[in-house]
Amino acid sequence: MDAGKYTNAYLLWSALMPTEPSVHSQSTSRPNSRESDVASPVKGFATRAIRIGQDPDSATGSTIVPIYQTATFTQQAVGVHKGFDYARSGNPTRIALERQLASLESARFGVSFGSGMAAAHAVTSLLSQGDHIVATRDIYGGVHRLLTVIMPRYGVTTTFVDMNDLDAVRAAVTPATKLFWVETPTNPLLTVIDIAAIAGIRKPGQLVAVDNTFCSPFLQRPIELGADITWHSTTKYINGHSDVVGGIVITDNADVHAQISFHQNAIGAIPGPQDAYLTLRGAKTLALRMREHVKNAQIVADWLDTRDDVSEVYYPGLKAHPQYELAARQMDGSGGVLSFRARGGADRALAIARSTKIFNLAASLGGVESLICIPTVMTHGSMPVAEKIALGVTDDLLRVSVGIEDVEDLIVDLEQALTRSQVFAVA
């Protein structure tokens, strides 16, 4: 009996595969098992999060996808294997994650990376020297750095525009434009961009990519709205527990998938199997967590909006938000992130950030725990000061990631921080 054919890797591969993989040597193509089964009879979001790509292990009956902690796979003969040869090119745990998350975005293909910024860079790998990007103006600081510092070295330029001004978007397009880079809601001002409207501007040869990190696929699915690509920092809501750094690029376009997959294998910025496992596990509870994030964030935003010592609250769930109706139409909830300005300027903002007891002072979001930060010196520290000021990302702005703790405790914590900082308040 050939014991090799009964290895766990082969049996999981068989379980994941809609058909048997062909025998091949190491290549840049991705095996069919990495394609999510969008035709599956399983339709519910939470059910897909728990089931797609996660069949029980046939070798042992393990209900949970195993962590394949291996760098290489033993071959049956030279160049003959069961779909896996080297872990940079493919790992069963990672493939289960990619199938799961692609399904949640209503797409066939997912390609995972070791960080959200590695995923963002993979999107830019679709471009060549001389190409041009039209991007959301108020964008995450790390992406701004990628597009303004790194990509120009390779001859790729970017024009930043207010994407709610469709005439400005059209005016920014040049014959070299190949990509529309959309972030919605934006970080940290929570501007909502009309994805379908941007997709309607796209011409043949151009792609629309959406950073869906703030929403997660539970609240927003850009590919359903006409985008070609959606990408996430899976560090945030998808994993949801602040213990893994990761990213993913998702598409329903087979050609785009092939190029992104080639980049993943060639560059090697992959998540390890332990990280893939933790993210896979975290995403199983995404639906439950997001409902609580949205519920709590709405309560916190409404409460902040009633306070005389808070001058502005940025949250798509407030009726005063300029894109309130668009958010209600495009998103299945207003999200778990909000920003606000308390009267008293930068000194008071700093005092508030230092005074919270439940809200941790940290530069991330999307975990079950609540976080607070000052974007201008934390998440957007790399952005030039003049650009931050022009956007309104100033020292008095606080960004809050509302967790899933008891919301009454969150309100009490913010209230005591606002009270302790009253010495800096101005009328």
C-alpha positions as MATLAB code, in Angstrom:
seq = 'MDAGKYTNAYLLWSALMPTEPSVHSQSTSRPNSRESDVASPVKGFATRAIRIGQDPDSATGSTIVPIYQTATFTQQAVGVHKGFDYARSGNPTRIALERQLASLESARFGVSFGSGMAAAHAVTSLLSQGDHIVATRDIYGGVHRLLTVIMPRYGVTTTFVDMNDLDAVRAAVTPATKLFWVETPTNPLLTVIDIAAIAGIRKPGQLVAVDNTFCSPFLQRPIELGADITWHSTTKYINGHSDVVGGIVITDNADVHAQISFHQNAIGAIPGPQDAYLTLRGAKTLALRMREHVKNAQIVADWLDTRDDVSEVYYPGLKAHPQYELAARQMDGSGGVLSFRARGGADRALAIARSTKIFNLAASLGGVESLICIPTVMTHGSMPVAEKIALGVTDDLLRVSVGIEDVEDLIVDLEQALTRSQVFAVA';
ca = [
       0.000    0.000    0.000;
       1.268    3.454   -0.913;
       1.009    5.219    2.468;
       1.931    8.566    0.896;
      -1.355    8.788   -0.916;
      -3.184    8.709    2.417;
      -1.469   11.695    3.958;
      -3.593   14.340    5.652;
      -2.559   16.895    3.063;
      -3.805   14.755    0.210;
      -7.083   13.953    1.914;
      -7.763   17.586    2.789;
      -6.845   18.481   -0.756;
      -9.409   15.964   -2.004;
     -12.027   17.375    0.344;
     -11.389   20.914   -0.827;
     -11.181   20.032   -4.504;
     -14.293   19.973   -6.713;
     -12.282   17.681   -9.033;
      -9.012   15.797   -8.750;
      -5.939   17.974   -9.200;
      -3.776   17.245  -12.178;
      -0.248   16.047  -11.511;
       2.161   18.903  -12.086;
       5.475   20.241  -10.969;
       5.903   23.508   -9.064;
       4.350   26.296  -11.084;
       2.952   29.785  -10.750;
      -0.618   28.627  -11.368;
      -2.975   28.050   -8.467;
      -4.695   24.685   -8.027;
      -8.452   24.593   -8.440;
      -8.966   24.023   -4.724;
      -8.218   27.682   -4.135;
     -11.397   28.626   -5.972;
     -14.339   29.262   -3.697;
     -17.496   27.349   -4.501;
     -19.805   30.291   -5.169;
     -22.338   27.869   -6.653;
     -22.643   26.093   -3.305;
     -26.207   25.558   -2.038;
     -25.036   27.151    1.222;
     -26.280   30.749    1.012;
     -26.312   32.233    4.508;
     -23.357   34.434    5.430;
     -22.712   32.872    8.833;
     -23.075   29.376    7.416;
     -20.546   30.092    4.668;
     -18.144   31.561    7.202;
     -18.243   28.318    9.156;
     -18.517   25.776    6.322;
     -16.907   26.883    3.051;
     -13.407   25.425    2.633;
     -13.674   23.679    5.977;
     -14.831   20.104    5.413;
     -13.843   17.649    8.149;
     -10.433   16.048    7.713;
     -11.035   12.657    6.112;
      -7.896   11.130    7.643;
      -8.780   11.756   11.283;
     -12.314   13.133   11.379;
     -10.996   16.456   12.684;
     -13.860   18.931   12.530;
     -11.401   21.825   12.359;
      -9.011   22.389    9.467;
      -5.563   21.295   10.727;
      -2.582   23.611   10.950;
      -0.204   22.262    8.312;
       3.009   23.441    9.923;
       5.366   22.347    7.180;
       7.736   24.066    4.786;
       7.693   21.384    2.121;
       5.702   18.357    0.919;
       7.118   14.948    0.053;
       6.649   14.097   -3.619;
       5.661   10.697   -5.019;
       8.281   11.008   -7.734;
      10.325   13.795   -9.272;
       7.810   16.502  -10.168;
       4.841   14.332   -9.155;
       2.796   15.436   -6.141;
      -0.719   15.849   -4.822;
      -1.103   19.547   -5.480;
       1.375   20.814   -2.888;
       5.146   20.948   -3.212;
       6.410   23.972   -1.260;
       4.568   25.951    1.389;
       5.237   29.373   -0.144;
       3.312   28.204   -3.209;
       0.474   26.579   -1.320;
      -0.584   25.339    2.101;
      -3.899   23.575    2.861;
      -4.642   25.750    5.911;
      -4.067   28.903    3.889;
      -6.192   27.609    1.024;
      -9.103   26.946    3.391;
      -8.897   30.586    4.536;
      -8.768   31.890    0.968;
     -11.825   29.885   -0.043;
     -13.748   30.956    3.053;
     -13.118   34.683    2.588;
     -13.687   34.669   -1.176;
     -17.082   33.089   -0.555;
     -17.983   35.824    1.943;
     -17.263   38.465   -0.724;
     -19.401   36.590   -3.305;
     -16.321   35.850   -5.390;
     -14.394   32.818   -6.589;
     -10.812   33.702   -5.762;
      -8.927   34.796   -2.670;
      -5.179   35.314   -2.298;
      -3.894   35.837    1.247;
      -0.841   37.772    2.427;
       1.215   38.338    5.544;
      -0.239   41.830    6.163;
      -2.816   44.233    4.859;
      -0.112   46.351    3.274;
       1.306   43.285    1.515;
      -2.184   42.763    0.085;
      -2.345   46.420   -0.971;
       1.040   46.116   -2.661;
      -0.200   43.000   -4.465;
      -2.991   45.085   -6.008;
      -0.374   47.505   -7.348;
       1.481   44.539   -8.881;
      -1.186   44.622  -11.603;
       0.345   47.889  -12.837;
       3.379   48.634  -14.994;
       5.707   51.574  -15.498;
       3.792   54.548  -16.850;
       0.439   53.488  -15.405;
      -1.735   55.838  -13.356;
      -4.055   55.452  -10.358;
      -7.031   57.598   -9.352;
      -7.423   57.233   -5.593;
      -9.647   58.326   -2.731;
      -8.297   61.570   -1.248;
      -8.671   60.866    2.482;
      -6.988   57.479    2.523;
      -5.217   55.381    5.142;
      -1.727   56.707    5.867;
       0.031   53.438    5.033;
      -1.623   53.240    1.615;
      -0.866   56.916    0.998;
       2.811   56.154    1.691;
       2.711   53.176   -0.702;
       1.180   55.229   -3.502;
       3.267   58.390   -3.030;
       6.669   57.079   -1.946;
       7.056   53.506   -3.168;
       5.117   53.305   -6.437;
       6.614   56.438   -8.086;
       9.997   54.682   -7.927;
       8.559   52.215  -10.442;
       6.970   54.847  -12.647;
       3.400   54.478  -11.326;
       1.703   57.758  -10.385;
      -1.430   58.570   -8.396;
      -3.943   61.415   -8.428;
      -5.955   61.814   -5.214;
      -9.470   63.193   -5.596;
     -12.704   63.636   -3.691;
     -14.467   60.546   -5.036;
     -17.869   61.915   -4.093;
     -17.304   64.460   -6.859;
     -17.740   62.257   -9.907;
     -16.786   65.089  -12.252;
     -13.478   65.390  -10.390;
     -12.960   61.646  -10.737;
     -13.567   61.818  -14.494;
     -11.281   64.839  -14.818;
      -8.484   62.951  -13.051;
      -8.569   60.071  -15.526;
      -5.801   60.050  -18.131;
      -5.011   57.663  -20.994;
      -2.592   55.992  -18.572;
      -5.202   55.367  -15.854;
      -5.454   51.668  -15.088;
      -6.825   51.570  -11.548;
      -9.421   53.318   -9.383;
      -8.431   52.904   -5.742;
     -11.463   53.285   -3.490;
     -11.482   53.338    0.296;
     -14.938   53.385    1.843;
     -15.680   54.316    4.534;
     -12.473   56.297    4.640;
      -9.940   56.312    7.433;
     -10.310   58.315    9.646;
     -13.095   60.662    8.496;
     -15.634   57.960    7.587;
     -16.483   59.385    4.175;
     -18.611   56.945    2.175;
     -17.867   56.522   -1.549;
     -20.439   55.290   -4.067;
     -18.782   52.105   -5.348;
     -21.303   51.510   -8.123;
     -20.870   55.079   -9.379;
     -17.079   54.702   -9.558;
     -17.490   51.356  -11.322;
     -19.717   53.142  -13.826;
     -16.833   55.465  -14.765;
     -14.462   52.570  -15.433;
     -13.547   51.926  -19.072;
     -12.171   48.752  -20.696;
      -8.649   48.116  -19.459;
      -9.319   49.806  -16.126;
      -9.985   48.148  -12.759;
     -11.798   49.225   -9.602;
     -10.249   48.067   -6.305;
     -11.946   48.705   -2.958;
     -10.379   48.640    0.484;
     -13.193   46.956    2.432;
     -11.346   46.748    5.751;
     -13.619   49.102    7.701;
     -16.784   47.234    6.750;
     -15.767   43.602    6.396;
     -17.774   41.509    3.905;
     -20.586   41.252    6.440;
     -21.478   44.922    5.967;
     -20.340   45.588    2.398;
     -19.482   43.468   -0.648;
     -17.877   45.683   -3.295;
     -17.769   43.010   -6.009;
     -21.556   42.787   -5.848;
     -21.573   46.557   -6.504;
     -19.373   46.357   -9.603;
     -15.817   46.432   -8.250;
     -13.204   44.122   -9.748;
     -11.168   43.670   -6.579;
     -11.757   43.934   -2.873;
      -8.966   43.730   -0.353;
      -8.708   43.701    3.435;
      -6.335   44.013    6.266;
      -7.544   40.766    7.826;
      -5.783   41.967   10.975;
      -8.928   43.964   11.649;
     -12.545   42.746   11.654;
     -12.051   39.494    9.754;
      -9.710   38.069   12.380;
     -11.276   40.242   15.051;
      -9.067   39.401   18.019;
      -5.990   41.620   17.571;
      -3.632   38.630   17.574;
      -2.790   38.191   13.874;
      -1.439   40.464   11.137;
      -2.666   39.537    7.655;
      -4.288   40.616    4.410;
      -6.240   39.240    1.461;
      -7.058   40.209   -2.123;
     -10.355   38.871   -3.487;
     -11.656   38.925   -7.053;
     -14.083   37.165   -9.354;
     -11.852   37.943  -12.365;
      -9.780   34.873  -13.282;
      -7.096   36.915  -15.060;
      -6.680   39.287  -12.129;
      -6.551   36.307   -9.801;
      -3.811   34.661  -11.854;
      -1.685   37.810  -11.704;
      -2.200   38.347   -7.965;
      -1.510   34.675   -7.302;
       1.701   34.858   -9.335;
       2.740   37.857   -7.229;
       1.979   35.968   -4.001;
       4.208   33.078   -5.036;
       6.961   35.214   -6.563;
       7.253   37.703   -3.700;
       6.391   35.303   -0.901;
       4.684   37.690    1.517;
       2.429   34.891    2.734;
       0.743   34.249    6.072;
       2.088   31.301    8.013;
      -0.261   28.384    8.688;
      -0.767   29.403   12.334;
      -1.845   32.894   11.250;
      -4.074   31.439    8.534;
      -5.678   29.143   11.107;
      -6.331   31.948   13.591;
      -7.835   34.160   10.881;
      -9.971   31.283    9.608;
     -11.208   30.740   13.149;
     -11.838   34.427   13.753;
     -13.889   34.817   10.587;
     -16.308   32.127   11.739;
     -17.795   34.568   14.248;
     -17.652   37.617   11.973;
     -21.440   37.901   11.641;
     -21.996   37.783   15.399;
     -19.209   40.240   16.152;
     -20.152   42.760   13.485;
     -23.714   42.985   14.747;
     -22.383   43.928   18.180;
     -19.791   46.350   16.799;
     -22.469   48.178   14.810;
     -24.958   48.230   17.679;
     -22.409   49.586   20.133;
     -20.915   52.102   17.713;
     -24.345   53.542   16.903;
     -25.097   54.019   20.609;
     -21.716   55.635   21.253;
     -22.064   57.919   18.214;
     -25.579   58.985   19.218;
     -24.379   59.721   22.761;
     -21.362   61.744   21.623;
     -23.599   63.673   19.242;
     -25.710   64.928   22.161;
     -22.799   66.435   24.093;
     -22.212   70.172   23.964;
     -18.473   69.681   24.471;
     -18.171   67.526   21.309;
     -18.112   69.641   18.168;
     -18.202   66.951   15.462;
     -18.942   63.230   15.211;
     -18.081   61.305   12.052;
     -20.191   58.158   11.705;
     -22.262   56.982    8.698;
     -25.110   55.943   10.987;
     -25.856   59.534   12.017;
     -28.534   61.239    9.929;
     -26.372   64.365    9.779;
     -23.614   62.449    8.003;
     -23.350   63.781    4.436;
     -23.513   60.265    2.947;
     -26.071   58.846    5.380;
     -28.468   57.747    2.631;
     -25.673   56.268    0.496;
     -24.379   54.323    3.494;
     -27.860   52.987    4.226;
     -28.152   51.844    0.620;
     -24.637   50.461    0.107;
     -23.842   49.008    3.531;
     -25.700   46.521    5.723;
     -24.793   48.492    8.840;
     -22.821   51.612    9.678;
     -19.686   49.926   10.985;
     -17.805   49.889   14.254;
     -15.467   52.873   13.752;
     -16.207   56.530   14.418;
     -14.190   59.696   14.839;
     -14.954   62.853   16.819;
     -13.616   66.226   17.880;
     -14.093   67.456   21.440;
     -14.017   71.193   22.093;
     -10.623   72.149   23.430;
      -8.365   71.325   20.503;
      -5.289   69.134   20.438;
      -4.592   69.388   24.168;
      -8.020   68.069   25.064;
      -7.836   65.299   22.476;
      -4.548   64.163   23.980;
      -6.003   64.305   27.485;
      -9.017   62.212   26.425;
      -6.804   59.611   24.755;
      -4.715   59.357   27.934;
      -7.723   59.161   30.266;
      -9.750   56.224   28.964;
      -9.665   53.021   31.013;
     -11.521   50.561   28.774;
     -10.611   52.071   25.406;
      -6.971   51.069   24.885;
      -4.712   53.688   23.301;
      -3.621   51.765   20.195;
      -3.291   52.200   16.428;
      -5.549   49.483   15.094;
      -9.230   48.639   14.859;
     -11.699   45.824   14.423;
     -10.853   43.754   17.480;
     -13.347   42.727   20.123;
     -11.745   45.272   22.467;
     -12.380   49.007   22.122;
      -9.482   51.219   20.994;
      -8.864   54.960   20.756;
      -6.172   56.817   18.843;
      -5.113   60.222   17.523;
      -4.767   59.548   13.778;
      -2.537   62.490   12.889;
       0.351   61.103   14.955;
      -0.547   57.402   14.889;
      -2.297   55.888   11.855;
      -1.467   58.833    9.573;
       1.907   59.822   10.979;
       3.646   59.234    7.638;
       1.371   61.593    5.693;
       2.790   65.098    5.045;
       1.456   67.627    7.553;
       0.080   69.972    4.883;
      -1.967   67.165    3.342;
      -3.331   66.101    6.708;
      -4.398   69.646    7.502;
      -6.060   70.006    4.100;
      -8.042   66.822    4.727;
      -9.001   67.743    8.284;
      -6.843   65.052    9.875;
      -5.633   67.357   12.623;
      -4.388   66.952   16.185;
      -7.844   67.463   17.691;
      -9.323   64.428   15.892;
      -9.881   61.195   17.837;
     -10.696   57.864   16.178;
     -12.517   55.175   18.102;
     -12.852   51.485   17.269;
     -15.890   50.428   19.269;
     -15.557   46.885   20.585;
     -18.148   44.423   21.788;
     -17.915   45.087   25.509;
     -21.079   46.121   27.378;
     -21.919   49.451   25.801;
     -22.911   50.963   29.151;
     -19.311   50.507   30.307;
     -18.008   52.142   27.127;
     -20.209   55.200   27.660;
     -19.103   55.512   31.278;
     -15.473   55.308   30.218;
     -15.815   57.995   27.565;
     -17.827   60.181   29.925;
     -15.149   60.090   32.618;
     -12.443   60.814   30.029;
     -14.388   63.792   28.698;
     -15.002   65.021   32.232;
     -11.364   64.660   33.313;
     -10.277   66.624   30.237;
     -12.747   69.491   30.767;
      -9.914   71.777   31.849;
      -8.969   72.050   28.177;
     -12.509   72.634   26.891;
     -13.438   75.936   25.269;
     -16.849   77.340   24.535;
];
